[in-house]
């Protein structure tokens, strides 16, 4: 399967999502959050840094659940309409 390269807009969206998740994690240990989300700590670091700009749906749901972030806040971050008040 050939993967179509992401557009610059998609890359920016992934960076916004990563930033939202990083803010929501705060001082929580990344290994603990990753374990609760069912991903590796390295994957979490890459998502937060924007190096995985289009994580899978299940990964995003797992992270939102582990961090208490409403999935709608992740959607808003992806779209660029972040409402920080919605972050738990």
N, C-alpha and C positions, 0 to 999 in steps of 0.2 A: 504494500500500500504506500502510495506517495503522499506525504503530508504537504499540504499547501502552506507556504510561509504565512505567518501572521502579518497583518497590516500594522503600520505604526499606531493606528488608533486602537487596535486590539492589544498591542503591547502596553500602551498607556493605561488601558483599562485594567490589565493585569497588575500593573504597578499600583494603581489606586486600590485595588482589592487587597493586595499584599500590605499596603500601608494601613488600611482599615484593620486587618487582622492583627498586625503588629501592635497597633494602639490598643486594641481590645485585649491582647495578651498581657500588656503591662509588665508587671514584675513576675508574672507566673513563669515557672521553669518551662523552657521550650520542650524538653523531653517529656514532661508530664502532660503538657497540652497535646503534643504529637501522639502520645500513647492513647489519650482519651479520644482523639480523632481517628485513630487507627492508621496513622501514617508514620513515617520515620522522622526523626528530628531534622535530618538533612533536607527532606522534602519540605518541611515547615519553613526552614531557613530560606530555601530557594523561593518559596511562594511569597514570604514576607519581603524578600529582596527584589521581587519582580522578575526573578530568573526563570520562573515557571509562570508565564503570563496567562495561560489558559488551563488551570487545573481542572480535573474532572469534577462533574457535578457531585458525585458521592464524596469526594474530598472536601469540597466547599461546604456541603451539608454537615459533614463530620466536624469540620473546624468550627462552623457556626454553632453547632450543638455543644462542642467542648468549651467554647468561649462564652456561651450565652448571648451570642449575637443573632438578632433576628435575620432570617434569610433575606428579607426585604432590604436590610441595610447592606448586605453583600451585593444585591442587585443594584442598589443606588450607587455604591462605590464603582461597580463595573460601568454603569452608565455615566458616572461623573456628577451625580446629584446626591452626594453624601450628606446625610443628616446625622451629625455626631451625637445628637441627643438619643438616637436609637441604639447606640452601642451600650450594652449592659455594663 
